[in-house]
Amino acid sequence: GFEEHFSNADVVDVSLLICGQLTATQAASIVDIAEERKDCIAFISCQEADQAHSTLDKADCITYRNAINRSSSYAVLDSGWKYLYDRYNDSYHYIPLNGDIAGCTVQTDLERDPWWSPAGFNRGRIRNVVKLPFNPSKTERDELYSAQINPVVTFEGEGTILFGDKTMLTRPSAFDRINVRRLFIVLEKSIATAAKYSLFEFNDFFTRQQFISMVTPFLREVQGRRGIQDFKVICDETNNTPQVIDSNNFVADIFIKPNRVINYIQLNFIATPTGMNFDEIGG
């Protein structure tokens, strides 16, 4: 299925892979496809053991994640399923949440940009939820998040929220967050498309300056839209050496400093004496 239709990035252009219900082995194959393509994100849900009775729990999620046995910034794993009303068949049943998580991502693209996080109370609301088979507590959420599983949580009076934005990358990195990985996918695809027009041109000062002049305004626009803090483009004789030129290659080094999102908030409340002057505290 997925291998047949989505393996070749030159034939099929895709940004999001919505995986539905998959075994851990099948999920690992999808992660491998996304990792090979490096231009899309696979959205996966922890497998429900018993759809009829809804026995999914934290241990099931972590077992499923470990069985996938992949470390990748091109995959996103959520904590499970939701119980919904199917108005087309007038029935209730469980479905995986990965379609909803991908939907939050698309909605974020439409309302903001791909480099914004699709999680949280502003952009991570899950709709059409009767209940969750597994509504993780604070302690369970922390354990899931440590295993690169994004908890989906129903908060009293707030609705159901995607409450994490990690990728399945196990090592600490900027790419262990969805927004940074998607930022670089956008940058790499856009700049690679533009760079095609340098093919078969001379590797000289004029072509290199033309490339810089083409890329810099694009990066400035992304910076102005809060995607990156800073950037630098190097495309000159320092990286296009005589050896590079003689081998018919063209090199551009693009350094990006991405913006990071807030995952934890620390609030310090301090009781002060009645006669305290706040100007003195601030000073």
N, C-alpha and C positions, 0 to 999 in steps of 0.2 A: 504494500500500500504506500506508505510514506516513502520508502526507499525508491520505489518505482517512479513516483510522481515528483519528488522534491529534492532528489540527490544532486541534480545538475543545476547549479546556480546560473549557468549561461542560458538555459532553456526556460526555467521558471523563476520569476522574480517574486519572492515572498518575504514578508517581514515577521509574521507571527505564525507559529505552528500550534494549533489547538488540538490537543491529543486525546480528549475524551477519556474513556476508561481503558487503561492499559495495565498489563502485568509489568513487573519490574524489568523483565528482560526486554519487553517491547519498548518501555520507556528509555532504557539505556540505548537502544538502537536509534530512537528519535534524537536523543542528546548527541549521539555520534554524528547524525546528519547535520544538525545545527552547528556542531563544532567544526565539521568539515567545511560547511558553506561559509561560516563566519559573517553572515549578513542577516541573520534572523534569530528569533528567540523561541524556544520550545516551552510551552506552558503545560505543566503536568500536575495532576492531583493524586494525593495518596489514595491507594486503592481501597475501596470499601469491601470489607470481608463478607458482609451479608446485607444486601440491599433491603431485604424484607424487614429485618429486625434492627438494622443500623448498629453494628457492634464496633464501629471504628473508634479508636482511642489513641492517646499519645504514643503508646508502645507500638501500635500498628503502624503509625506514621513513621516513626524512627526506623522500625524494621524495614519498611518499604523503601525509605530513603537509602539505607545501608545496602539493600539488595540491588538498587540501581548501580551503586558503586562507580559513580562518575563525579569528577570535579570539573565543572564547566561554568563559565560566565554567560554561556549562550542558552541556559535553561533556568526555568523558574518553577519551584515546587510549592504548592499550597497544601493546607492541612486537611483537605478532603472534599466533602460533598454538601449538598443542601437538599432540603425537602421542599418541593414546590407543587403548585397547582398547575396542571397541564390543561389549559382551557380548550385546546383542540380535541382532546380525548376525554375531557371532564373527569380527570382522575388526579390522584396525588402520587408522586414517586420521587425517588432520589436521583440526582444527576451529579456528575463531577463539577467542581467549581472552576476548572481551568478555562472554560469558555467565558465565565464571568470575569476572571482576572484579565484575560486577553481583552475583554470588552472595556474594562477600566483603563487599560493601556491605550486602546483606540480612542476612547473618550478624552483621555489626557492629551493625545496628539491633536485632537480637534479643538479643544478648549485652550490648551497651552502649547507645549512642544514635546517631542519625544524625550528630551533630557529632563523633564519633570518626573518626579516619582508618581506612580499610579496608586500609591497606598495612602491610607489615612482618612480622616473625616472629611477632607475637602474633595478628594478625587477617588477614594477607594470604597465607595458605597456599593454593596451588592444588593441587587433588587430581586423582587419576587421570591422572597425567602419565607417559608412558613416556620421552619426551624432548622437548626443544624444538628446532625447526629452527634457531633462532638464540638462543644463550645469550651475551648481551653481556658483554664484559669491563668492568673498571672504567672504562677510558677511553671505551669505547663507551657505557656507561651515562650517563656525564657528558654526552656529546654528544647522546644521545637526550633526556635530561632538559632540556637547554637548548632543545630544540625542542618542549617540552611533550609528550613521549612518555614514558609510564611504563614503565620496563623490567620485564620479568618474567624472573627469574633463577633458575637451579638452582644451589644452593650445595651443595658436597660435604658429605654427612652431615646437611644441614638441610632438604632438599626444595626445592620450587619456590615462589618467593615473589614477590608483587607488591611491587616495590622502588621505588615512587614514588607520590605522591598529588597530582599536579598536574592542574588542569583545562587546557583548551586556550586559556586566556587568555594573550595574548602580553605584555601590559604588567604591570609589577609591581603587585600589589594583594593585599589579604587574600583576594580571591575567586579567586586563582590556585591555591588548595588545595581539594580536594574537601570536606573537613570544614567549612570556612567557608561554602562555597556551599550545602551541604546544611543547615547550621544556619539560614541565612537563609531557605531554602525552607520549612523547618518553621515558623519564626517567622512568616513572611509569610502562609502558608496558614492557620495556626491563628488568628492575630490578625485576619486578614481575615474568616474565618468568624464569629468573635465580633463583629466590628464591624458585621456585617449587622443585628444587633439594635438598632443605633442609628439605622438608617434610619427616616425618617418620625417620629422623636421630635424634641422641641424642642432646638435648639442653645443650651442654657443651662448654668448652673453645675452643675445636678444631673446632666444627661446626661453632661457632660464628666467629672465626678467618678466617675460610675458606670463610664465607660469605663476610667479610670485604675485604679479598684478591681478591675476585671475583668482587666486586662492585667498589672498589677504582680505578683500572686501567681504567674502563669504564668511570667513572666520570672525571678522569684526561684527557682522550681523548676528551671528550666534552668540558672541560675547554680549552684545547689546540686549539680547533676549535671555540673558542670564544663564546660558548654557556653559560658558567657560569663564574662568577668572582671567587667564592670560594665555598668550600663544606666541610662538616664534616659528618662522619659516626660513629654512636655510636651503638655498639652491644656488650654489656658486661653484667656483673652482676648488673650494675646500672639500666638497663631497663629490664633485664631478671632476675627478682627477684625470690626467691623460690616460691612465689605464682604464678608467671607467668609460671614457669617450671612445677609446680604441676598441673596446668590447661592445660598442653600440648600445650602451646602457644610458639611462638618465636617472639621476638620484635627487630626491627632495626629502629633507628631514623636517617633519612637522611636529613641533613640541606643543603639547596641550596641557593646560592646568585646569582640570574640570572642577565645577562647583559640586560640593557635597551636600547631602540632605541631612536633616536632623532626625535621628532615631531615638534619642533620649533627651529629656528636658530636666534640668535641675533647678528647682526654685528654692531659694533660701529666704525664710521669713524671720525677721528679727524684731523682737519687742524692744522699744526704746523708752527711756524716761519721758515724762510729760514735758519737761522743759528743754528737751533736746532740740538743737537747731540742725535741720537736715542739710543746710548749706555747709556746715562744718563737717558733716559726715562725708558728703560728696567730695569736699576738698581734700 
